[in-house]
Amino acid sequence: MSHTHRAVMLLSALALTACGGGGGGGGASPAGGSSVVATPAPTPTTPAASAASGADPVVPPADAASSGSVACTAGDAPQARAAAFSLINVTREALGLPALTRASAVDAVAQAHAQYAVANGTTGSDEVQGKPCYTGATLAQRLAGAGVVDVEAPGRRSRSEFLLSYTVAGADAQPWDYVTDTLSALYGRMALLDPRLQQVGVGFSSVSGQRAMVLDTALQSGAVNAGSDTWVVWPRDGASGLATRLRTADLRPLAQVTEGYPVTLHAAAAVQVSRFVLSTASDGAAVAAAVVTRANDRNGFLAEGEAALLPLAALKPGTAYRAEFDGSVGSTPVHLAWSFTTAP
């Protein structure tokens, strides 16, 4: 992306007993990372659900005034938020996934954190009391302050936050760039393409040469699950012009490896992997890769319905690849084979 000097995504994952920050990839040029707070937990609860809407609220969480926040430059960009949200749904619907709604309270939390990120030049999920635009130290605290009660369900993420931060040094980034960067980051992609996700909050702040977009999710009671026979893959079959590698970032799915562009499966029921492989389409040569699932994700972010195949080196440019998956989704045996091509 020539329109930015730097793009950073920090992903802080908190799930089970693991936590960390950063993961990225895709796009043309900026380095990146990612930021998500995930909490799959053992027992469901049943608090009241909050209302969802497609509105564009700009009011910060209700307790912001008493939370230690100091002077905050709003930097709101409602049109960018609305456009990014629309493009997220374009992507989901193209895959056959249900469209999301914008939960007004979660939206407000996302917007407040985008403003904090720009005001303080941070790429993390945590906030520090006393700094401009502070509304809560952690995502859990910020959601609680806004009256959002997220539930815990086996194998699911109860909440997540994904932050894209840009320093602009030319033509500005566009909403599609933010969505593309999210898809190109392993953990951001997992949050965005979760078949069981129903609501999202979108924040965007623009001050001087700084930009920040935040996607927040919260699993709330009353949500109707997608059918257990729902699953999608990324990249899509026949996709072209893809990046060759996962962008360098703080939170890495593999240790001491330059990961190639990830191939992922997203399902509405628990996934079991028997075989997940990648090869060059022209000659069938195997690509060395690692399978990452909820069972072995060192950052504890993946949910039970997700599996990722991470090449152990960058893919070759201008090359067609074939991915194959054998296993099950819920109780359904699944065999999938599809192809995609990297950018020249």
C-alpha positions in Angstrom: 0.0 0.0 0.0 1.8 3.1 -1.2 -0.7 5.3 0.5 0.8 4.6 4.0 4.2 4.9 5.5 3.4 2.5 8.3 0.5 0.2 9.2 0.5 -1.5 12.5 -2.1 -4.0 13.8 -1.6 -5.2 17.4 -3.5 -8.3 18.4 -3.6 -9.0 22.1 -5.3 -12.4 22.5 -6.6 -13.5 25.9 -8.1 -16.9 25.8 -7.9 -19.8 28.3 -4.6 -19.0 30.0 -2.7 -17.4 27.1 -2.2 -13.8 26.2 0.0 -11.8 23.8 0.0 -9.2 21.0 0.3 -8.8 17.2 -0.2 -10.8 14.0 -0.5 -9.5 10.4 -0.2 -10.1 6.7 -1.5 -9.4 3.2 -1.8 -6.1 1.5 0.9 -4.7 -0.7 3.5 -3.1 1.5 2.9 -2.0 5.1 4.2 -4.1 8.0 1.6 -5.1 10.5 0.3 -6.8 13.6 -3.1 -7.4 15.1 -5.2 -7.2 18.4 -7.9 -9.4 19.7 -9.2 -10.3 23.1 -10.6 -13.8 23.1 -12.2 -15.8 25.9 -13.6 -19.2 25.0 -14.8 -20.5 28.4 -16.3 -23.6 29.9 -19.8 -22.6 31.0 -22.5 -20.6 29.2 -24.4 -17.9 31.2 -27.6 -16.1 30.4 -27.5 -12.3 31.0 -29.7 -10.0 29.1 -28.7 -9.2 25.5 -28.0 -5.6 24.4 -29.7 -4.1 21.4 -28.1 -4.1 18.0 -28.5 -1.5 15.3 -27.0 -0.2 12.1 -26.7 3.3 13.6 -23.4 5.2 13.9 -23.1 6.2 17.6 -20.3 8.5 18.6 -21.0 8.6 22.4 -18.2 6.9 24.4 -19.0 4.3 27.1 -21.3 5.7 29.9 -18.6 5.7 32.6 -16.0 7.5 30.5 -16.5 10.8 32.3 -15.5 9.3 35.7 -12.9 6.9 34.4 -9.9 9.2 34.6 -10.0 10.3 31.0 -8.4 13.6 30.1 -8.8 15.9 27.1 -9.7 13.8 24.0 -9.8 14.9 20.4 -12.7 13.1 18.9 -11.4 12.5 15.4 -14.5 10.6 14.5 -15.0 9.5 10.9 -18.6 8.2 10.6 -18.4 7.6 6.8 -15.2 5.5 7.1 -16.8 3.5 9.8 -20.0 2.9 7.8 -18.0 2.0 4.7 -15.8 -0.5 6.5 -18.8 -2.1 8.1 -20.5 -2.4 4.7 -17.4 -4.0 3.2 -17.1 -6.5 6.0 -20.6 -7.6 5.2 -19.9 -7.7 1.4 -17.0 -10.1 2.2 -19.1 -12.3 4.5 -22.1 -12.5 2.2 -19.8 -13.3 -0.8 -18.7 -16.4 1.3 -22.3 -17.2 2.1 -22.0 -16.1 5.8 -24.8 -14.1 7.5 -24.4 -10.4 7.5 -23.4 -8.7 10.8 -25.3 -5.9 12.6 -23.6 -3.1 14.5 -24.3 -3.3 18.2 -24.6 0.3 19.4 -22.9 -0.1 22.8 -20.0 -2.2 21.3 -19.7 0.4 18.5 -19.2 3.1 21.2 -16.5 1.0 22.9 -14.7 0.5 19.6 -14.9 4.2 18.7 -13.5 5.2 22.1 -10.5 2.9 21.8 -9.8 4.1 18.2 -9.7 7.6 19.6 -7.4 6.5 22.5 -5.1 4.7 20.0 -4.7 7.9 17.8 -4.4 10.3 20.8 -1.6 8.2 22.4 0.1 6.6 19.4 -0.5 3.1 20.7 -1.2 -0.1 18.9 -2.3 -2.2 21.9 -5.6 -3.2 23.4 -4.9 -2.0 26.9 -5.3 1.6 28.0 -3.6 3.5 30.7 -5.6 5.6 33.1 -4.8 9.3 33.0 -4.0 9.3 29.3 -6.2 11.2 26.8 -9.3 9.3 25.8 -9.0 6.6 28.5 -12.3 4.7 29.0 -11.1 1.5 30.7 -7.8 -0.5 31.1 -9.0 -3.6 29.2 -11.6 -4.5 26.7 -13.6 -6.4 29.3 -13.7 -3.3 31.5 -14.6 -1.0 28.6 -17.5 -3.3 27.6 -18.7 -3.6 31.2 -18.6 0.2 31.5 -20.8 0.5 28.4 -23.3 -2.0 29.9 -22.3 -4.9 27.6 -22.4 -8.3 29.3 -20.6 -10.9 27.2 -21.3 -14.6 27.8 -19.0 -17.5 28.1 -19.6 -20.6 25.9 -17.6 -23.7 25.3 -15.2 -23.3 22.4 -16.2 -19.7 21.6 -14.7 -16.3 21.9 -16.6 -14.1 24.4 -15.0 -10.9 23.1 -12.4 -9.7 20.7 -10.7 -6.5 19.6 -8.7 -5.9 16.5 -6.8 -2.6 16.0 -5.4 -1.3 12.7 -3.2 1.8 13.2 -1.8 3.7 10.2 0.6 6.7 9.8 -0.3 8.4 6.5 2.5 9.6 4.3 0.6 10.3 1.0 -2.7 9.3 -0.3 -5.0 8.1 2.5 -5.9 4.5 3.2 -9.4 3.6 2.1 -12.0 1.5 4.0 -11.4 -1.5 1.7 -7.7 -1.4 2.7 -8.6 -1.8 6.4 -10.9 -4.8 5.6 -8.2 -6.3 3.4 -5.6 -5.9 6.1 -7.9 -7.5 8.6 -8.4 -10.5 6.3 -4.6 -10.7 5.8 -3.9 -11.1 9.5 -4.6 -14.5 10.8 -6.3 -13.6 14.0 -8.2 -10.6 12.5 -9.4 -12.9 9.8 -10.6 -15.4 12.3 -12.7 -12.8 14.1 -14.1 -11.3 10.9 -15.1 -14.6 9.3 -16.5 -16.4 12.3 -19.8 -18.0 11.0 -21.4 -17.7 14.4 -20.5 -14.0 14.9 -23.6 -11.8 14.7 -22.7 -8.3 16.0 -19.7 -6.1 15.7 -18.6 -2.6 16.8 -16.6 -0.4 14.4 -14.5 2.5 15.5 -12.4 4.9 13.4 -10.4 7.9 14.4 -8.5 10.3 12.2 -6.3 13.0 13.7 -3.5 14.7 11.7 -1.5 11.9 10.0 -2.7 9.2 12.3 -5.5 6.7 11.6 -6.9 3.9 13.7 -9.7 1.4 13.0 -11.0 -0.9 15.7 -13.3 -3.9 15.4 -14.8 -5.1 18.6 -17.0 -8.2 19.1 -18.9 -9.4 22.2 -20.8 -12.7 22.4 -24.1 -11.9 24.0 -27.0 -14.1 25.1 -29.9 -14.7 22.8 -27.6 -15.1 19.8 -28.9 -17.7 17.3 -26.1 -20.0 16.1 -25.5 -20.6 12.5 -26.3 -24.1 11.3 -23.6 -26.6 12.3 -23.2 -27.5 8.6 -21.9 -24.0 7.8 -18.2 -23.6 6.8 -16.1 -21.4 4.6 -12.5 -21.2 3.5 -10.1 -18.3 2.9 -8.7 -17.6 0.4 -11.8 -18.2 -1.7 -11.5 -20.8 -4.5 -10.1 -19.0 -7.6 -8.8 -16.0 -5.7 -5.9 -14.2 -7.2 -3.5 -11.3 -6.4 -2.9 -12.6 -2.9 0.1 -11.7 -0.7 2.9 -14.2 -0.3 3.3 -14.0 3.5 1.9 -13.1 6.8 2.9 -9.6 7.7 5.5 -9.3 10.5 3.9 -8.5 13.8 4.2 -8.8 17.6 1.8 -11.7 18.0 3.0 -14.6 15.9 1.1 -17.9 15.4 4.5 -19.7 15.0 7.8 -19.1 16.8 10.8 -18.1 14.8 9.2 -18.7 11.4 8.4 -16.3 8.5 4.9 -17.5 7.9 3.5 -17.6 4.4 0.0 -16.4 3.6 -2.3 -18.5 5.8 -5.1 -20.8 4.5 -8.0 -21.1 6.9 -11.3 -22.9 7.5 -14.1 -21.3 9.5 -17.0 -23.4 10.7 -20.1 -23.1 12.9 -19.2 -26.4 14.7 -16.1 -28.0 16.1 -13.5 -28.8 13.5 -11.4 -32.0 13.5 -8.4 -32.1 11.1 -7.2 -35.3 9.5 -5.3 -33.7 6.7 -4.7 -30.1 5.7 -2.1 -29.5 3.0 -0.9 -27.0 0.4 0.9 -27.7 -2.8 1.9 -25.9 -6.0 -0.8 -26.4 -8.6 1.5 -26.9 -11.5 3.4 -29.9 -10.2 1.8 -30.9 -6.9 5.0 -30.2 -4.9 4.1 -30.1 -1.2 4.5 -26.8 0.7 6.0 -27.2 4.2 3.3 -25.9 6.5 2.0 -26.2 10.1 -1.6 -26.8 11.1 -2.9 -24.6 13.9 -6.1 -25.2 15.7 -7.6 -24.3 19.1 -5.7 -27.3 20.6 -2.3 -26.0 19.7 -2.6 -22.3 19.1 0.1 -20.8 21.3 -1.7 -17.5 21.6 -4.9 -19.2 22.7 -7.1 -17.3 20.2 -8.6 -19.8 17.8 -12.0 -21.2 18.5 -13.2 -24.8 18.2 -14.6 -24.1 14.7 -11.3 -22.8 13.2 -8.3 -24.3 11.6 -5.3 -22.6 9.9 -2.6 -23.9 7.6 0.5 -21.7 7.9 3.3 -22.1 5.3 6.7 -22.2 7.0 8.1 -19.7 4.5 6.8 -17.0 2.1 4.9 -18.4 -0.9 6.2 -17.8 -4.4 4.9 -14.7 -6.2 2.7 -15.2 -9.3 2.1 -18.9 -8.4 -1.1 -21.0 -8.3 -1.6 -23.1 -5.2 -3.9 -26.0 -4.3 -5.2 -26.5 -0.8 -6.9 -29.7 0.5 -8.7 -30.3 3.7 -9.9 -33.6 5.1 -11.6 -33.9 8.5 -15.0 -33.1 10.0 -17.2 -30.2 11.0 -19.3 -31.3 13.9 -20.4 -34.8 12.9 -20.1 -34.2 9.2 -17.2 -35.6 7.3 -15.7 -33.0 5.0 -13.3 -33.1 2.0 -12.4 -29.8 0.4 -10.0 -28.8 -2.4 -9.6 -25.4 -3.8 -7.0 -23.1 -5.5 -5.7 -19.6 -5.4 -2.9 -17.5 -6.9 -0.4 -15.1 -5.4 0.3 -11.7 -6.8 3.2 -11.4 -9.3 
